[in-house]
Amino acid sequence: MAKSLISILIVSYNSVTTLPRCLAGLSRQTFKDFEIILLDNGSADGSTDTLETSWAQLNLRIERLPTNHGFAVANNIGSRLAHGKWLALLNADAFPEPDWLEQLLRAADHNPEFTFFASRQIQANTPELLDGTGDSYHVSGLAWRQNYNRPASKYGIQSCEVFSVCAAAALYSLDDFIKVGGFDEDYFSYFEDVDLSFRLRLSGKKCLYIPEAVVQHVGSASTGKRSDYSVYYGYRNLIWTFIKNMPAPLFWLFLPLHIGTLFFFVIYLTIRGQGQVIIKAIFDAMRGLPIALRKRKIIQKNVKIRAGDLLKVMSTGILEPYQEYIKRNRAA
């Protein structure tokens, strides 16, 4: 197979209602030198049955996995099949504008000091609102999408450095992705993009948000927002991300805040009726602590950024997560 400049990975699970629109968006791209590797995670809805014929004009390869291996494993499989210099990740419920790839590549060419790039995500069902402009990482271990639920006409207009991409629509250097080990396959789903970005940061790489690279994103189309699934994997993986990646002395400085934050959410989610879910998430995170600590040793040996410089791209305000929550609800 001839090499393409960009390899696009799409992980799909029962995406019959969204996948055709995603592929249609890719078929209209102004930049054409790309391949698509579609990882079907054991779907049972027939969503990939006829794609080879219905989308014959696309350079499309479908890998049908027998069961749902999760977002992390499926993308890692796709990265090993990729032929491109760049690795673009796109969710099956993310619909790119025609110049999405062109804008990402232009940014990569003009900003060689950056090696991974975040897209401007618009809420597909309420296009006047943003779905995110890259991800923020707080010193407590929490993470959130920047400018979520805020007016698209006012926010996220300027390009800027961000801590992390949201992997629903992102561009990575394939070499960098592989060198840091890709996604942590123990995560299954949720927070794996923040964890990967953290490891890329520790290796000395930088992330840039590109407001011209636009996708419309449904969000949580497969798992549901605020579902037990998202709570369990989100909080379990949040703990592992902090333990593995936060370098000393920041680890010891912010560990009490991390623990206090978890305690707060146990109370909050118990009131919401999901107390058992987060307690199980914390228990399973602790049960996986020996493995996480072994990974930490490997990660911390290869750190190429000073703790002070890393802190500059983190969110540090003690009340910032609460303020962010209030702002996004007011904007909505």
N, C-alpha and C positions, 0 to 999 in steps of 0.2 A: 504494500500500500504506500502511495506517495505521501510524504510528510506534509501536514498542514501546519500553518503558523499557530492556529489556536485549536485546542481540543476542548469541546464543550461536553461536560458531564451532566446528565439529567438522571436523577434517581426518582423512580416512579413507583408508587404503590396505590393501586386502585384509583387511578387518576383519569378515568374515562371522561369526566366532565371538564377537565382542565388541560390535559395533554395536547389535544388538537390545536387549541389556541396558542399554546407555548410553541409548538412546532411551526405553526403558521407565522408567528413572529420571527422565528429563525429563518424561515424561507424568504422573508422580505429584507434580510440584512443587506446593507449597502456594501459591507465588507464580506467577501465570499470565501476567503481562504481558511475554511474551518471544517473540521469533522465533528460529528455528534456521536457520542457514545451513550446510549440509553441503557441504564441499569434497571431492569424491572424486578422489583423486590417481592417476587412471589404473588403478583396480583391475581385476583380471582374474578375480575370484572371484564376481562377480554380487552382491556385498554390498549394492548400492544399486538393484538392478533394479526392485524392486516397492515401494520405501519410500513413494512418493507415495500408494499405495492402502492399504498395510498400516498406515501411520501418518497417515491422513487427518485425525485429530483434532488433530494438531500443526500449528502455523504453521511449516511446513517448506519450505525452498527448497533444491534440490540443484543444485550446479554441478559438472558432470562434466568434469574436465580430461582432455585426451587422453593425457597422460603424467604421470609422477610428477615434479611440480615441486618437491617438498620441502615441509617444514613451514612454512618462513618465507614462501615465495612464496604458498602456498595461503592462509595466514592473512591476508596483506596483501590478496589478492584479496577475501577475505571481509569485511575491514574496510571496503573501498570500497563494498560492497553493504549494509553495516549501516545500520539506521535508529535504533538505540537511543542513549540517553545513555551507557549502560554497555556495555562489550564483555566478555563472558564467554567464556573459552577452556576447552574441555573435550575431552580426548582421547577417541578412540573406545573405548579400553579403560579409561575412568574412569566409575564408576557412582555418581551423586550420590544422597545421602539426600534424602528428600522436601522438607526445609526448607533445602537447600543455598543456593538463590538468595535465599530469605527472610533467611537469616542474613547473607549477604554484603551485601545491601542495608541491613539494620539496622545493620551495622557502618559502612557508608559514611555513613549518616544521622547516626550518633552520633559519628563521628570525621572531621569535615570537613577536618582538617589532613592526612589521608591520602587518596591518590587511586588507589592500586592495592593489591590485597588477595590474600593467599595462603590457600589452603584447607588443612584437615587431611586428609592422605591416609593411608589405611589400606591395607595390602597385601591385595589381593582374595583371594589364595590362602592367606594366613596372617593372618587378621584380628586376631589378638592382637598383631601387630607394626605399627609405623608405616612408611609409605613416605616420609613427609617432612612437615615443618611449616614450609615456606618454605626458601629457599636461603641458604647462607652464601657469602661471597666472601672469599678469603684474599688478602693482599697479594702473594703469589707469583703470582697469576693462577689458582690452583685454586679450584674451587667444589664444594660438595656439598650434598645435602639434609640439613637439620637433623633430627636424631633418627631417621635412617633405621635400620631394623632394631631399634629399641628398643621396649620394651613399651608398647603404646598405653594401658595403664591407669596408667602412671606419668609419661609424658613428653608434652610439648606440650599441657598442660592449660590454660595461661594464654595469653591474648592478649598479643602483644608485637610490637615493631617488628623487622622482618627486612630484610636487604639486598635480597632478590629474591624474587619469586614463582617457583614452578614452573608453567610454562604448561600442564601437564596439567589443571589446574583452578584458574583464576585469574580475577580481575575487574579490569578497567582502565577508567579514564575514556576514552571513545572519542576525545574531543578531544585528550587528552594523547598517546594512542597515535599519532594521526595527526601531531601537531605534531613529535614526535621522529623521525618517519619510519618507524614500525612496525618490523618485524623487518628485519634486514640480509639481503637476499635472496642475497648471496654465501655465506651460511652453509649453505644447503640444509637442514641438520638438525643438532641438538645445539648447546647453549650459546647459542642465539639468545635464549632467555628471560632469561638472565643478562645478556647484552649489552644487551638492551632495558631491563632494570631499571637497569643501570648508567647508560644515557643518561637515563632518567627521573630518577634520582638527581642526575645532573649538572645537570639542568634545575630542580632544587629540589623535586622530588616525593618523597613518603615512602610506604613500604610497611608494611602491618599484617597480621600473621598472625591468622586468625580460627579458633579451635579448634572453634567450633560449626558451621562450614561444612565438612561431612564428605563425602568421596568415597572409594570403594574403587577402587584403581588396580592394574591388572595390571603395567604398566611394561615398556617395551621389547618390547611384543607384536609389533611389526612388524619390528624390527631385531635383537633379541637382545642380552642383556647380555654385555659383554666381547667382542662380535663385532669383527671387523676394521673393519666399517662404523662402529661406535660409537667405536672407538679413533681411526680416521682423522679423522672429522669432529670428535670431541670435542677432540683436541689441536690440530688446525689452527685451530679456531675459538677455543680458549682463548688462543692466541697473538694472534690478531687482536683479541680483546676487550681484552686488556691494552694492546696498542699503541694502539688507537683511543681508549680511554677514560681510562686512568690519568692524572690531571692532574699537571703539574709542580707542586711538586718531587717528588711521590710517585713519579712515573715513574722518575726517575733514582735515587732512593733504593732502590727495590725491583727495578730491572732486574737487578742481579746475582743476586738471589734467584730471580727468574723464570727466568733462564738456567740457574742451578744446578738448579732443580726439573725443568726439561726434560731436563737431562743425566741426572739420577737416573732419570727414567722411561724414557729410552732404554735404560739398563742393565736396569731392572726388566722392561720389556716384552720385551727381547731374551731374557732368561732364560725368560720365559713363552712365547716363540715368536712374538712379534709385533713384533720389532725393525724389520723392513722396513716395517711399517705406520706406526709412529710416525716413522721417518726420512722417509718419503714425506710424512707430514702436516707435519713441520717444513719440509721442502723447499718444499712447495706454499704454506705460509704465508709463507715468505720471498719466493717468487716473486710473491705477491700484496701484498708490502709497499708498493710505490708507491701502490696503490689505498687500502690501509689508512691510509697517512700522509695522503693527501688527505682522507679521511674524518675523520681526527683533527683536521685544521685547522678543519674546519667544526664539529665537536663541541665543541672546546675554546674556540671563539669565543663559544659560548652558555652557558658554565658559570655557574651561579648559586649554587653552594655552595662554601664554603671547604674547602680540602684537609683541614684539621683536623677539621671536622665530618663530612666523608666518611669519614675514617679511623675515627671513632667507631663507625660501623656496619659496618666491615670486621672480619674475623678477622685478628689481628696476631701471634699467638704463632708463633714460628719452627717449633716442633714440633707445632703444632696439627693440621695435616693428618694427620700420622702418628698422633697421639693419637686423632683422630677415627676413623681406620681401625681402630685396635685396639679402641676402644669399641664400634663397630658390629658387629664380628665377635664380641666377647664377648657382646654382647646377643643375637645370633642363636643 
